[in-house]
Amino acid sequence: MRLLADAALGRARELGVSHADFRFERVRDSFLRLRDGRTEASIDRTDVGFAVRVVHDGAWGFAAGVDLTVDAAVRVAEEAVAVARVSRSIAEASGVGDRVEMAPEPVYPDAAWVSAYDVNPFDVPEADRVGLLAQWSRDLLAADGVDHVDAMLLAVQENKFYTDTAGTTTTQQRVRVNPDITVIAVGEGGYESMRTLAPPAGRGWEYLTGTGWDWESELAELPSLLAERVAAPSVEAGSYDLVVDPSNLWLTIHESIGHATELDRALGYEAAYAGTSFATFDKLGTLQYGSPIMHVTGDRTAEHGLATIGYDDEGVATQSWDLVKDGVLAGYQLDRNMARMQGFGRSNGCAFADSSAHVPVQRMANVSLQPAAEERSTAELIGGVERGLYVVGDKSWSIDMQRYNFQFTGQRAYRIENGRLAGQVKDFAYQATTTDFWGSMEAVGGPSTYVLGGAFNCGKAQPGQVAAVSHGCPSALFRGVRILNTVQEAGR
C-alpha cells in the first residue's frame, strides 16, 4: 500500500495540489439469518479498493480504483485532480461554493490502532456460528407460546490504511458484531413479536459467549415477556410521566441529538437528502436544548463503541467533546473543512467513508447522554412516578427533516402506578418536540444504569453511505409526555 500511496501522492504533488490523501480499505462482512433454527441466508463478502482525494485550487477532487498497481494509483490521482479542476470551473461559473481549506492537525507518522475485542468472529468457523444461533432457536421454540424464531448475526472486519501529503500514516483494524433474536406468537388477531435488547457492539465473538451481555438470562426471559405482551391491554392515550430505559432512549438520542448536531446538516449541506437541523449554527451557546441536568458528549474513543476509531478518514486523532452542556447547545460534530469554515481550531475527527469507493463525509460520533454523578437506580426513578410508563427496547420511529417533531415506540411498556410496575400495555407511542422532550427530563440514572446502545445502519449522503454508531445513556425520567394509542391513531 505504501508503494501505491507514494506513486499517487507523488503524482498529485506534481499536478499542484495543496493537499492529497490516499486511503486503502478492505471491508469484510458476514450475514447469517436463521428461521426456526434453519439457515435461510449466509453471506460472506469482501470489498477491496483504494481512493485518492485532493484539494486543487481550492476545490475537492476524488477518484477511486480497484486495480492495485502503481500505474493505476497514478491514473487515479490524475483523475482526482481532473475532477477538482472541473469542480473549480463550475464553482467560478455559478458564483457559489467556498474554497476548501482544512483545519490544521498534527502529523502522525506510522500510527497504528486496533479496536477492543478478544476473538475475531471471522476466525470462528461458520458451522460454529450457525450452531450457536440454531441452539438458541431450538431452545426458544420449545417454550410455550413461541411459534417462530428469527435469528440473525452481522459481523464486520474493517481494515484501513491512510496516508497524506502532510506526513500522517495510519493503519487500523476494527471489528464489530450485531446479534439479534426475535420470538413471534401467532394468534387469531394477528401476531406479536419480541426481540433481544442486546445492542450491537464493537466486540468480537466473545460477545455471543458471555462477555459483555448475559444472553442466557435474556433468552430465558423472552417467551414469558412475549406472552405478557400478547395478553396486554391497549394503552390509554394521554399525558404520562416516562421512565425510559437505555435500550429505548439510545434511538431518541440518535435521531434528535446525534443528527441534529452534525454541522453539515446545521449549515444546510444535507438539505437535498438527509435533511437539516433546527439546531442552527447561530444558536451555538444559546439554544436551551433540554433541562439543566442534560449533558451530552460526542466521542470517537469509547471502548467497544461502534463509531470508535483511532484516527478518522482525514488523519485526525479522535477525541471526546461536549455537544450539550447544562442543557445548552455547546458543540457540533466536525470534519476538517467544516471546522475551518466555521472558525473551530480543529476537527473533532468525524470524517468517515464506508468504502474506498466513497468520499469521506462528516459522520456521527458515539453521541451519549451522561449519567448522574451519584448512584441512582432505574427502580428509584420508577419509584418517583405516580402515573406513568416504563419504556424498554427500541422499535419504530418517525422524525421530521429538521430533527424536531418526533414519535417513538418501543419493544414493551409497563404501567407505573404509585411507584411500582403494574404490567405491560401495548399499542403505545410517545410524541414530542426535541426541546420539549429533553426539557422535561427531571432525573437521570447513575453509572450502573448506563448502557452503550447503537445501530449498524445509520444512513447519510449522496451516493448513500452507511455507518455504525453507538449511543450510551442511563435510564431517565421525563415528566408530562404525550402518549398516543397507535391503533386509534391508525383509525382502527
Secondary structure, DSSP 8 states (H G I E B T S, - for coil): -HHHHHHHHHHHHHTT-SEEEEEEEEEEEEEEEEETTEEEEEEEEEEEEEEEEEEETTEEEEEEE---SHHHHHHHHHHHHHHHHHHHHHHHHHT-------------TTEEEE-S-SS-GGGS-HHHHHHHHHHHHHHHHTSTT--EEEEEEEEEEEEEEEEETTS-EEEEEEEEEEEEEEEEEEETTEEEEEE-----BS--GGGGGTSSS-HHHHHHHHHHHHHHHHH--B---EEEEEEE-HHHHHHHHIIIIITTTBHHHHTTTTTTTT---SS-GGGTTT-B-S-TT--EEEES--TT-TT--SB-TTS-B--EEEEEETTEE---B--HHHHHHTT-SS--S-EE-SSTTS--EE---EEEE---SS---HHHHHHT-SEEEEEEEEEEEEE-TTS-EEEEEEEEEEEEETTEEEEEEBSEEEEEEHHHHHHTEEEE--GGG-EEEEEEEEEETTTTEEEEEEEEE--EEEEEEEEEEHHHHTT-
